[in-house]
Each structure stands twice: as structure tokens, then as C-alpha cells.
Amino acid sequence: MRGDGDGWVSSTDGAHFWGLHGAAGLLLRAPRPDGSAAVLLQHRAPWSHQGGTWGLPGGARDSHETAEQAAVREAHEEAGLRVEQLVVRLEVVTFEPQGVAWTYTTVIADAPEPLETVPNRESSELRWVAEDEVVQLPLHPGFAASWERLRTESASLPLWVNREG
């Protein structure tokens, strides 16, 4: 059911995590004119959890969704992106806390170029950022903890060839 994943779960140590069925985010890459990669980042609205930090479009998974479906849906809701604009490359479980059956999965995808975005109320801003410049921003703690791993994982993937590539 649409929206049935909204809510907090608690681990045995009292930590809270958004998404009754886990959560997922989209790490969208696009080639820059020099061939290097840019990634789409979301500046989280001040009122949101960890507001004022930069991270990925993403959120709670609904009960019927895969991580890929949730990440793409959230990217559409939060950035106006459409699934037909993307090529999904890989899913990486980037956080799995102790004491609760919950995961955060980052879905790595590519676009042929930095796409136009339309932020919703959960975003102060959306920005294409060169991979080398990501760490210069105040990052969401979860994203900060997984960025180097994600960057390493994505470096082994083709950036954009075409939908068949």
C-alpha cells in the first residue's frame, strides 16, 4: 500500500530509524563535460531530520517496494526525476544497524547528463556536485559515513554509455 512505510522503528538500544520497511536513496551520477562524474545531492530542508545537511534523495520503503523502486520513487517525489531518464547500475546496503531488522540501501544510477530537477518541500536545494567536491559540503551523517565506499563502488561501474551499455 502506498505510504505504508512511513514511520519510525527503534532498535534494542533505543536508536530510531525512518521507514517501517527500511529506507533507500538514489545516488545519481552524470558525466560532466570533462568526462568526470557529478552526483545529484539534496540539501535537506531545515525542518527535516538532519535538516541543513546534504545527502541523497531518498526515504522510507513501502511494504510492496524493492529498494530500487523506493529510491526511484523518492527521487521522482523529491527531485522530479523520471525512471526512464535513469539507468540503475547497483544496489549497496550502506547501513544495517544492530538490534532491528532495518536497512538503508543506496541505489547507484546514471543519467546521460546532469538533469533538470524540481525540488519539493523536503529540499532547500538540489545540486549537481563534482565527486571531488562532495566532502566539502556539510553532509548528512549517514551519507558521510558511506560516501567513500559508494564512491569506490561506483568507480568500477560505467558512468554512462547508453541504455544498452
WOKADA-V418133 format. One record per residue. RES is the residue in three letters. PHI is phi in radians with two decimals (* if undefined). PSI is psi in radians with two decimals (NA if undefined). OMEGA is omega in radians with two decimals (none if undefined). Layout:
res = (RES,RES)
phi = (PHI,PHI)
psi = (PSI,PSI)
omega = (OMEGA,OMEGA)
This chain:
res = (MET,ARG,GLY,ASP,GLY,ASP,GLY,TRP,VAL,SER,SER,THR,ASP,GLY,ALA,HIS,PHE,TRP,GLY,LEU,HIS,GLY,ALA,ALA,GLY,LEU,LEU,LEU,ARG,ALA,PRO,ARG,PRO,ASP,GLY,SER,ALA,ALA,VAL,LEU,LEU,GLN,HIS,ARG,ALA,PRO,TRP,SER,HIS,GLN,GLY,GLY,THR,TRP,GLY,LEU,PRO,GLY,GLY,ALA,ARG,ASP,SER,HIS,GLU,THR,ALA,GLU,GLN,ALA,ALA,VAL,ARG,GLU,ALA,HIS,GLU,GLU,ALA,GLY,LEU,ARG,VAL,GLU,GLN,LEU,VAL,VAL,ARG,LEU,GLU,VAL,VAL,THR,PHE,GLU,PRO,GLN,GLY,VAL,ALA,TRP,THR,TYR,THR,THR,VAL,ILE,ALA,ASP,ALA,PRO,GLU,PRO,LEU,GLU,THR,VAL,PRO,ASN,ARG,GLU,SER,SER,GLU,LEU,ARG,TRP,VAL,ALA,GLU,ASP,GLU,VAL,VAL,GLN,LEU,PRO,LEU,HIS,PRO,GLY,PHE,ALA,ALA,SER,TRP,GLU,ARG,LEU,ARG,THR,GLU,SER,ALA,SER,LEU,PRO,LEU,TRP,VAL,ASN,ARG,GLU,GLY)
phi = (*,-1.08,1.50,-1.36,-1.65,-1.22,2.58,-1.70,-2.05,-2.11,-1.50,-1.12,-1.61,1.60,-1.25,-2.01,-2.36,-1.41,2.01,-1.10,-2.04,1.68,-2.50,-2.59,-2.38,-1.93,-1.66,-1.70,-1.94,-2.58,-1.29,-1.54,-0.96,-1.50,1.61,-1.32,-1.68,-1.99,-2.13,-1.50,-2.06,-1.98,-1.53,-1.20,-1.00,-0.97,-1.37,-1.43,-1.02,1.06,-0.99,1.54,-1.78,-1.81,-2.74,-1.84,-1.02,3.06,2.99,-1.14,-1.49,-1.46,-1.05,-1.62,-1.73,-1.40,-1.06,-1.05,-1.08,-1.15,-1.10,-1.19,-1.08,-1.09,-1.14,-1.19,-1.13,-1.62,-2.33,1.30,-1.42,-1.95,-1.00,-1.22,-1.51,-2.07,-2.12,-1.35,-1.88,-2.87,-1.97,-2.28,-1.29,-1.79,-2.73,-2.50,-1.21,-1.32,1.44,-2.79,-1.50,-2.63,-2.45,-1.96,-2.00,-1.74,-1.76,-1.64,-2.45,-2.14,-2.22,-1.22,-2.82,-1.06,-1.44,-1.18,-2.20,-2.30,-1.25,-1.74,-1.17,-1.42,-2.08,-1.40,-2.88,-2.09,-2.58,-1.45,-2.16,-1.03,-0.92,-1.19,-1.78,-0.98,-1.21,-1.39,-1.65,-1.30,-1.50,-0.97,-0.96,-1.15,-1.18,-1.02,-1.19,-1.87,-1.01,-1.10,-1.11,-1.12,-1.12,-1.14,-1.04,-1.25,-1.11,-1.51,-1.79,-1.10,-1.30,-2.79,-1.95,-3.05,-1.08,-1.60,-1.41)
psi = (2.40,2.17,0.05,0.01,-0.14,2.19,2.88,2.53,2.66,2.44,2.99,-0.38,0.10,-0.01,2.58,2.47,2.35,2.26,1.85,-0.44,0.39,-3.08,2.82,2.63,2.81,2.07,1.71,2.19,2.63,2.59,2.43,2.95,-0.53,0.04,-0.22,2.96,2.49,2.63,2.59,2.12,2.64,2.20,1.94,2.41,2.53,-0.56,-0.25,2.88,2.24,0.57,2.59,-0.09,2.89,2.40,-2.69,2.58,2.33,3.11,-2.82,2.47,2.43,2.83,-0.52,-0.02,2.55,2.95,-0.74,-0.81,-0.73,-0.78,-0.75,-0.70,-0.82,-0.69,-0.59,-0.82,-0.74,-0.34,-0.04,0.28,2.58,2.52,-0.62,-0.17,-0.15,2.65,1.98,2.32,-0.69,2.61,2.35,2.10,1.96,-0.15,2.26,1.57,2.75,2.61,0.21,2.52,1.45,2.49,2.69,2.17,2.26,2.20,2.11,2.23,2.86,2.68,2.73,-0.36,2.86,1.99,2.70,2.49,2.76,1.83,2.55,-2.97,-0.25,-0.10,2.33,-0.55,2.65,2.42,2.41,2.15,2.31,2.43,-0.67,-0.29,-0.09,-0.80,-0.16,-0.19,2.72,1.76,2.59,2.36,-0.69,-0.73,-0.73,-0.72,-0.44,-0.12,-0.86,-0.69,-0.78,-0.70,-0.72,-0.81,-0.79,-0.45,-0.43,-0.03,2.63,2.45,-1.04,2.12,-1.13,-3.14,-0.47,-0.26,NA)
omega = (-3.12,3.09,-3.10,3.09,-3.12,3.12,-3.11,2.95,-3.12,3.07,-3.12,3.11,3.07,3.08,-3.10,-3.11,-3.11,3.09,-3.10,-3.12,-3.07,-3.12,-3.13,3.09,-3.10,2.98,-3.09,3.14,3.04,3.13,3.01,-3.13,3.14,3.12,3.09,-3.07,2.91,3.09,3.13,3.10,3.14,3.00,-3.00,3.14,-3.09,-3.08,-3.06,3.07,-3.07,3.13,-3.13,3.11,3.12,3.12,-3.11,2.95,-3.12,3.13,-3.04,3.01,2.98,-3.02,-3.08,-3.01,2.89,3.08,3.12,-3.14,-3.14,-3.12,3.14,3.09,-3.14,3.11,3.07,-3.12,-3.00,-3.07,3.13,-3.13,3.13,-3.08,-3.11,3.09,-2.94,2.93,3.14,-3.09,-2.98,2.97,3.14,3.03,-3.03,3.07,3.13,-3.06,3.06,2.98,3.10,3.10,-3.05,3.06,2.92,-3.13,3.06,3.11,3.13,-3.13,-3.14,2.97,-3.09,-3.13,3.06,-3.04,3.00,-3.14,3.09,-3.10,3.00,-3.04,3.13,-3.08,2.93,-3.10,2.95,-3.07,2.98,-3.04,3.05,-3.11,-3.13,-3.08,-3.08,-3.06,3.10,-3.14,3.03,-3.01,2.96,-3.07,3.13,3.11,3.12,-3.11,-3.08,-3.01,-3.09,3.09,3.14,3.14,3.11,3.13,-3.07,-3.14,-3.13,-3.10,3.03,-3.13,3.03,3.02,3.01,-3.08,3.14,-3.00,none)
